[in-house]
Amino acid sequence: AVFFQGPEELPKNAKYDFIIAGGGTGGAAVAGRLAQNRKWKVLIIEAGPSNLNVFATRVPGLRSQLKSTIVDWNYTSIAEPGLNGRAMGYSRGRMLGGCSSHNTMVYTRGSKDDWNMRAEITGDRDLTWDRMLPLLKKAEKLVQDSENQREQNHIDPSVLGHNGPLAVTAPYSSHPMNDLFLQATKELGDQFPFVPDMNSGRPIGISWTQSTIDNKGERSSSATAYVENMSGDNLHVLLNTYVTRVLPIGKGKKAEFRGVEFALNAQSPKLQLEAKREVIVAGGVIGTPQILMNSGIGKRDELEALGIKTLVDNPSVGKNFTDQPSSTVMFNTTIQNTDIDMTAALAEWNATRTGPMSRAGEINMIGWLRLPDDSPALTQFADPSPGKDAPHIEMFFKTISTQGVVLPPGSPNVTALQFSHTNLHPVSRGSVTLNSSDPFAPPKIDLGLLTEDVDLAILREGIRNARKLFAAPVFANSVFGTVSPASNITSDEDLNAYLRGAVVPIMHGASTAMMSPRGASWGVVDPDFRVKGTTGLRVVDASIFPTMPSGHTQASIYGFAERASELIADSCK
Ligand SMILES: Cc1cc2nc3c(=O)[nH]c(=O)nc-3n(C[C@H](O)[C@H](O)[C@H](O)COP(=O)(O)OP(=O)(O)OC[C@H]3O[C@@H](n4cnc5c(N)ncnc54)[C@H](O)[C@@H]3O)c2cc1C
């Protein structure tokens, strides 16, 4: 690819077939695929810098150092009514690769039911698990970890793709917790069976974690996979440049939005370019609705109240914001801690690309819980999961440490097994709306978390079931009661109070430009990713998700990006 550090460097009279607004996970993936046709000139316009000079994006173990830096948008939500009025920090990557350049790298395709439900909601049979599988595999490249450890029984090699650009592996440490979990799967096999490969379509139980890390112990992102690895000089990347609007060209019946307006910053002049074929908006769950609304595509009365002329009246833009509510649960434990000597670990990574810095964590197992049918959450409320192959809760085991444990003053130090405990299929919805007609002004973000009682009920049952998991015989002498929530917090009322004070968004925001059937009176894009009521304009990122996956979001985005790339290429034949 050819990089430009700002609009002044862009060649005069440059002409592009496709312009991608936002070079994040979806945007860089679709750009890289389109640019494989060397006859097409493709331009990415990305608000942030290149990933290439950001050291911490390369080192898996340094990922948490990227949050709240200049390569993060550092959004803040409103005071959330469901979270005791707490305003939440909301991290989004602001560099080439977007969130895939700074996320935790967990790679989860979700369950078969997720994709089948997406097909049902959108009326597009091509989104079923069976039909999406070849596209997911097209993105993936199963690699051995950088320590060349045997992956037998950690990954089923027949499940993942082998020839795609995105490296996926299951690196592991020698921490004793991994074996303890395997023993627990034998003792509690009914509810927590061992899952040989969590990406095989039914992630229910305990499995080895798969990560987007390559064989050299470095992060694999949409930037490294699709821009660095595969592109030629027909892919141009305009960095540090903010897309303010997409613009209609001509005066057809359906507005042809092939124009893009952009600027270095709020003080600099706005420039325009016209794509010969299409504009693809990929600004992510917040950036995409913001760009659409600034362009006059949104709910008429909301836009007009800000003085923005409505070009396409679509009340769904920015609505349906969905994220998975999560709280850190902690169990008191005497198992060996996972603390590492950062300096030594970094020296090891620099020398040999091995050790703790080459992994996303020291505990390498992940837990997926499907609540039993007679669980109070499912007898009181309609089951929000897409089907019996889908878990309700994810337990992402993070650390065993005294660090991060917050107890009342004067309490003795406690070493805690800490994990994020996440409701994968929330029913609560939030929104992204504009605060002003200034395209640079951060939008108003309402996460909407825990505004529906069923979401609390699922989390409560998740905690109760986690307590059952750690009551397995194998943990009898090493894992004791929960310290967060405290062991005496057991009633619905007490758990609700705890959760409202503890839940945070897991940062998997989606669905603010949701895909719906062609002709539907709701939704923002058709199943071919085209923005309803327009031509020449598509959206490819997490904002189009019809539903959340039973897991993390990046794999779904790569799958959608692969599909969009094929549809776009087909429509240009
Ligand atoms: C801290 C964190 C940890 C996570 N961990 C995981 C994980 O382990 N596994 C997983 O699967 N998912 C994880 N996720 C979620 C996942 O990474 C995201 O859902 C996904 O990468 C989002 O992809 P996207 O294409 O929708 O948007 P993004 O990747 O956010 O891309 C949007 C891009 O558009 C750019 N942009 C926005 N507005 C403009 C504008 N006006 N002009 C120009 N450019 C613009 C942004 O800078 C960005 O590069 C995590 C997310 C976070 C924040």
The ligand as a Gaussian input file, in Angstrom:
#p B3LYP/6-31G(d) Opt

LIG

0 1
 C      -10.400000      -2.715000      24.363000
 C      -11.100000      -3.633000      23.412000
 C      -10.876000      -4.999000      23.479000
 C      -11.536000      -5.854000      22.588000
 N      -11.236000      -7.189000      22.590000
 C      -11.745000      -7.986000      21.628000
 C      -11.323000      -9.331000      21.498000
 O      -10.487000      -9.823000      22.242000
 N      -11.866000     -10.070000      20.498000
 C      -12.799000      -9.575000      19.623000
 O      -13.286000     -10.309000      18.758000
 N      -13.224000      -8.304000      19.738000
 C      -12.688000      -7.497000      20.684000
 N      -13.070000      -6.184000      20.756000
 C      -14.095000      -5.707000      19.832000
 C      -13.630000      -5.633000      18.383000
 O      -12.258000      -5.332000      18.322000
 C      -14.462000      -4.589000      17.648000
 O      -15.822000      -4.933000      17.727000
 C      -14.115000      -4.506000      16.173000
 O      -12.733000      -4.519000      15.953000
 C      -14.737000      -3.260000      15.578000
 O      -14.525000      -3.263000      14.181000
 P      -15.203000      -2.163000      13.267000
 O      -14.718000      -2.385000      11.882000
 O      -16.660000      -2.166000      13.496000
 O      -14.696000      -0.774000      13.837000
 P      -13.246000      -0.266000      14.185000
 O      -12.268000      -1.368000      14.167000
 O      -13.390000       0.546000      15.400000
 O      -12.890000       0.669000      12.950000
 C      -13.413000       1.952000      12.743000
 C      -12.318000       2.783000      12.127000
 O      -12.860000       3.971000      11.599000
 C      -12.062000       5.068000      11.982000
 N      -12.945000       6.233000      11.989000
 C      -14.023000       6.448000      12.776000
 N      -14.607000       7.614000      12.459000
 C      -13.896000       8.138000      11.434000
 C      -14.005000       9.329000      10.670000
 N      -14.983000      10.224000      10.884000
 N      -13.098000       9.548000       9.693000
 C      -12.094000       8.653000       9.450000
 N      -11.941000       7.523000      10.157000
 C      -12.837000       7.256000      11.128000
 C      -11.505000       4.681000      13.331000
 O      -10.359000       5.404000      13.677000
 C      -11.248000       3.195000      13.133000
 O       -9.973000       2.945000      12.598000
 C      -12.447000      -5.313000      21.630000
 C      -12.669000      -3.935000      21.566000
 C      -11.989000      -3.086000      22.441000
 C      -12.225000      -1.616000      22.327000

